[in-house]
Amino acid sequence: MASVAKRKAKPIKEKKVKITLKEVKRQKVLLIGAALIVIYGIIFCYVPLIGWLMAFQDYKPRDGFFHSTFIGMAKFQRLFEDQTFVRVIRNTVGMGCLNLITTFLTAIGFAILLNEIQNKPGKKLVQTISYLPHFLSWIIVTGILHDALSANGIINTLLLHFGVLKQPLNFFAHTKYFWWIVAFANVWKETGWNAIIYLSAITSIDPSLYEAAAIDGGGRWAKIRYITLPGIKPTIMILLLMNVGNVLNAGFEIQYLLGNGLVQRVSQTIDIYVLKWGISQGDYAIGTAAGIFKSLVSIILIVVANQIAKRNGEERLF
């Protein structure tokens, strides 16, 4: 078993390709397709960034970008003096980290367990059932959660039947349950879909490694520990780095739909704050400032995580 774990692949020398006019003509279809994607990104992702000007202005829709009064960092100062926004950051980071940990680990675990299923029809059936929730809208998912966690729902019924509770519990009236409900909903909805990438990575592992492990006397757990996990480690690192940048994208729909006055203190995220103060109240500048803050923090998280991975010799984004 140790011999399998220590076996290293020989480094592959990268072959330098000279860019010539002949090579460009040969791959013109690919280059045109890539150019169209770049143009699309510029038009729909970078040009709209001109809207960031609103965060530094006393923006009025009737005045437009170029005639609104410039006020510098006043809107950002107002943001961080607002205790509601500070609480919103806490909620967003808390739910984002909880969602990251739970969905990330469950996807890896589910992919490994699914890979161990020997019966192919059964494996396909389980995989199909597991990723179908990904295609459900959050309206349907929150409706299912409301029914399941209601006073007459299946959760309360089971808890009462087994004597865990003496009377039905209103899960949506207690702040301590809200983040866990959101995390559970994300796990149920996305685990099967997220596991597809890890399953693809597992299929690329050389089967001869498992055969060598079996000859060395390695059991199922040893194969997972010494072959499967190291084999998908690069994929795990890349996806982890990408997901770290999405920590502040804790969600909008599920928090907005499940939130109520009783749990408002823990349910509001930055996106809901932008909707409430930036759009509903007509203060587009404050909403834009909150959006810029969210984007900058996400960029910083990705850069820091990437540098940590680089220093430790792991796979990285750049």
C-alpha distance (Angstrom), angle and dihedral (degrees) to the residues before:
residue distance angle dihedral
M1 . . .
A2 3.79 . .
S3 3.80 90.3 .
V4 3.80 90.1 58.4
A5 3.79 92.6 48.2
K6 3.81 92.6 50.4
R7 3.79 95.8 45.2
K8 3.81 109.0 116.3
A9 3.77 129.1 -163.2
K10 3.78 117.7 -122.1
P11 3.81 113.6 -109.2
I12 3.79 112.9 -102.8
K13 3.78 116.1 -134.7
E14 3.78 112.5 -130.6
K15 3.77 113.1 -123.2
K16 3.79 112.9 -133.8
V17 3.79 114.1 -131.2
K18 3.78 119.3 -155.5
I19 3.77 114.0 -136.3
T20 3.78 106.8 -131.0
L21 3.79 134.0 166.1
K22 3.79 88.8 -109.1
E23 3.81 90.8 54.2
V24 3.81 91.1 48.4
K25 3.81 91.3 51.8
R26 3.80 90.7 47.8
Q27 3.80 91.9 54.5
K28 3.80 98.3 34.4
V29 3.82 93.1 121.5
L30 3.81 91.4 55.9
L31 3.80 92.0 44.7
I32 3.81 92.3 50.4
G33 3.80 90.5 49.5
A34 3.80 91.1 49.2
A35 3.81 91.0 47.5
L36 3.82 91.0 52.9
I37 3.81 90.4 52.3
V38 3.82 91.0 49.0
I39 3.81 91.3 49.4
Y40 3.81 90.5 48.2
G41 3.81 90.2 51.4
I42 3.80 92.6 49.5
I43 3.81 94.0 48.9
F44 3.80 99.1 43.1
C45 3.84 102.5 27.1
Y46 3.81 108.3 30.5
V47 3.81 106.1 27.5
P48 3.85 91.7 56.7
L49 3.82 88.1 59.1
I50 3.79 86.3 84.5
G51 3.79 83.3 81.6
W52 3.82 87.9 73.4
L53 3.82 86.1 80.4
M54 3.80 87.2 78.5
A55 3.82 91.0 69.7
F56 3.82 90.3 64.1
Q57 3.79 96.5 44.2
D58 3.76 139.8 67.1
Y59 3.77 83.9 -116.4
K60 3.78 120.9 -155.7
P61 3.83 118.1 179.2
R62 3.79 91.3 -138.0
D63 3.82 91.3 56.4
G64 3.80 98.0 45.2
F65 3.81 127.9 -154.3
F66 3.76 98.4 -56.1
H67 3.80 100.5 45.9
S68 3.83 102.0 41.7
T69 3.81 117.8 106.1
F70 3.82 114.6 -95.6
I71 3.84 110.7 -127.4
G72 3.83 101.9 168.4
M73 3.82 116.8 -147.0
A74 3.81 95.8 -12.6
K75 3.81 93.9 113.3
F76 3.81 91.9 50.6
Q77 3.80 90.2 49.7
R78 3.78 89.5 51.2
L79 3.80 90.4 50.3
F80 3.78 95.1 56.8
E81 3.79 92.9 42.7
D82 3.81 88.7 56.4
Q83 3.81 109.7 92.5
T84 3.80 89.5 -159.2
F85 3.81 90.8 61.3
V86 3.82 91.6 47.5
R87 3.82 88.7 52.6
V88 3.81 89.8 46.9
I89 3.83 90.1 54.5
R90 3.80 89.5 51.9
N91 3.80 91.4 50.5
T92 3.81 92.9 46.7
V93 3.81 94.7 48.5
G94 3.82 92.5 43.4
M95 3.80 95.2 50.4
G96 3.80 92.0 39.2
C97 3.82 93.4 54.1
L98 3.80 92.3 43.8
N99 3.80 91.6 49.3
L100 3.82 91.1 46.8
I101 3.80 94.3 51.9
T102 3.80 97.0 43.1
T103 3.81 99.3 42.0
F104 3.82 93.3 41.0
L105 3.79 96.3 50.6
T106 3.80 96.0 40.1
A107 3.83 91.6 50.6
I108 3.82 91.7 52.9
G109 3.80 92.9 44.4
F110 3.80 93.1 46.2
A111 3.82 92.5 49.1
I112 3.81 91.8 51.3
L113 3.81 92.8 47.1
L114 3.79 91.7 46.3
N115 3.80 90.2 50.8
E116 3.81 89.3 56.1
I117 3.81 92.4 60.0
Q118 3.81 106.7 106.3
N119 3.80 97.9 -169.5
K120 3.82 104.8 86.6
P121 3.85 98.5 -160.2
G122 3.81 89.6 48.0
K123 3.80 91.1 47.2
K124 3.81 92.3 51.5
L125 3.80 91.5 47.1
V126 3.81 93.0 51.4
Q127 3.80 91.9 45.7
T128 3.80 92.6 49.4
I129 3.80 93.0 49.0
S130 3.81 91.7 46.5
Y131 3.79 97.6 55.3
L132 3.82 98.1 40.0
P133 3.87 92.7 85.7
H134 3.82 88.0 63.5
F135 3.81 88.6 72.2
L136 3.80 94.2 53.1
S137 3.79 117.2 100.2
W138 3.79 118.6 -119.5
I139 3.81 88.6 -114.0
I140 3.80 89.3 65.8
V141 3.81 93.5 41.2
T142 3.80 93.5 51.5
G143 3.81 89.6 46.3
I144 3.82 89.9 55.0
L145 3.83 90.2 47.8
H146 3.80 91.7 50.2
D147 3.80 91.2 51.4
A148 3.82 94.1 44.3
L149 3.82 95.0 47.0
S150 3.80 98.4 38.9
A151 3.80 121.8 112.2
N152 3.83 90.0 -96.2
G153 3.80 94.6 35.3
I154 3.78 127.7 119.0
I155 3.82 94.6 -101.1
N156 3.80 94.6 56.0
T157 3.79 90.5 41.6
L158 3.82 91.8 55.3
L159 3.81 93.8 43.8
L160 3.80 90.9 50.8
H161 3.81 92.3 45.4
F162 3.81 93.4 53.6
G163 3.77 93.4 43.0
V164 3.81 96.7 -113.0
L165 3.82 90.5 124.4
K166 3.79 131.0 30.0
Q167 3.80 94.2 -157.8
P168 3.84 134.7 16.7
L169 3.80 115.6 -79.3
N170 3.80 124.1 -139.1
F171 3.80 99.6 -138.5
F172 3.80 93.0 -173.5
A173 3.80 92.8 57.5
H174 3.83 95.8 62.4
T175 3.80 121.2 73.7
K176 3.82 93.6 -153.0
Y177 3.81 92.0 68.0
F178 3.80 100.4 45.5
W179 3.82 100.4 82.1
W180 3.81 91.3 46.4
I181 3.81 91.2 50.0
V182 3.81 89.6 52.7
A183 3.83 91.3 47.5
F184 3.81 91.8 49.0
A185 3.81 91.1 49.7
N186 3.82 91.4 51.9
V187 3.81 91.8 47.6
W188 3.80 93.1 49.3
K189 3.81 93.3 45.8
E190 3.81 101.5 41.5
T191 3.83 109.9 25.6
G192 3.80 96.0 88.0
W193 3.80 92.8 45.7
N194 3.83 94.3 46.3
A195 3.80 90.9 48.6
I196 3.82 91.8 63.5
I197 3.82 91.9 77.4
Y198 3.81 92.4 50.8
L199 3.81 91.2 47.2
S200 3.80 89.0 53.5
A201 3.81 90.0 50.7
I202 3.81 91.0 49.5
T203 3.82 92.1 52.9
S204 3.83 89.3 57.3
I205 3.82 92.0 61.2
D206 3.82 112.9 107.5
P207 3.86 108.2 -103.2
S208 3.80 89.6 -146.7
L209 3.81 88.6 71.5
Y210 3.81 90.3 61.6
E211 3.81 90.1 47.0
A212 3.82 90.8 51.4
A213 3.80 90.0 48.5
A214 3.81 90.7 52.1
I215 3.82 90.3 51.0
D216 3.82 89.6 50.7
G217 3.81 88.7 53.9
G218 3.78 97.8 -104.1
G219 3.77 116.4 158.2
R220 3.80 129.0 -149.2
W221 3.81 95.0 -81.4
A222 3.83 91.5 47.9
K223 3.80 90.6 52.4
I224 3.80 90.8 50.8
R225 3.80 92.5 47.0
Y226 3.79 100.1 43.5
I227 3.82 103.0 28.9
T228 3.82 114.5 17.6
L229 3.80 99.2 43.6
P230 3.84 95.3 43.6
G231 3.80 88.9 44.6
I232 3.81 93.8 56.8
K233 3.81 95.0 36.0
P234 3.84 94.4 103.6
T235 3.82 90.2 52.5
I236 3.81 90.8 47.3
M237 3.82 91.7 51.9
I238 3.81 95.2 48.3
L239 3.81 93.3 48.1
L240 3.81 91.1 44.5
L241 3.80 91.3 54.3
M242 3.80 91.2 48.8
N243 3.80 92.5 47.3
V244 3.81 92.8 48.8
G245 3.79 87.5 62.8
N246 3.80 88.9 54.1
V247 3.81 95.9 55.5
L248 3.80 90.9 107.6
N249 3.82 89.7 50.1
A250 3.78 88.4 79.2
G251 3.76 90.6 148.9
F252 3.77 142.9 -93.0
E253 3.79 111.9 -150.2
I254 3.79 100.1 54.8
Q255 3.82 94.3 43.9
Y256 3.79 91.3 45.6
L257 3.81 94.1 47.3
L258 3.82 97.9 42.0
G259 3.80 96.7 38.0
N260 3.78 122.5 100.1
G261 3.78 138.5 166.1
L262 3.81 92.5 -82.7
V263 3.83 94.7 57.7
Q264 3.80 99.6 27.3
R265 3.81 90.5 113.1
V266 3.83 91.0 66.1
S267 3.82 102.7 24.6
Q268 3.80 104.3 63.3
T269 3.82 117.9 97.1
I270 3.81 131.4 -172.8
D271 3.81 90.4 -93.9
I272 3.80 91.4 54.9
Y273 3.80 89.7 46.7
V274 3.82 89.8 53.4
L275 3.82 90.4 50.0
K276 3.80 93.7 47.2
W277 3.79 100.4 43.5
G278 3.78 103.4 19.2
I279 3.80 100.4 45.4
S280 3.81 110.8 12.1
Q281 3.82 93.0 45.8
G282 3.80 93.2 39.0
D283 3.84 95.2 -122.0
Y284 3.79 96.9 130.5
A285 3.81 92.0 166.8
I286 3.81 94.2 61.3
G287 3.81 90.8 46.5
T288 3.80 91.2 50.6
A289 3.81 91.0 48.7
A290 3.81 90.1 53.1
G291 3.80 90.0 49.3
I292 3.82 92.1 50.3
F293 3.80 90.5 50.3
K294 3.80 90.1 52.1
S295 3.82 92.6 49.2
L296 3.82 94.3 47.5
V297 3.81 92.7 49.4
S298 3.81 90.4 49.6
I299 3.83 91.1 51.5
I300 3.81 91.4 48.3
L301 3.81 91.8 49.7
I302 3.81 92.0 51.4
V303 3.82 93.2 47.7
V304 3.82 93.5 47.2
A305 3.82 93.1 46.0
N306 3.80 90.6 47.1
Q307 3.82 91.9 51.4
I308 3.81 91.2 49.2
A309 3.82 89.9 51.6
K310 3.81 90.6 47.2
R311 3.82 93.1 52.1
N312 3.79 90.7 50.0
G313 3.80 93.0 49.2
E314 3.82 94.4 -113.8
E315 3.79 129.9 138.2
R316 3.80 112.5 -76.3
L317 3.79 140.7 -175.3
F318 3.80 97.0 -121.4
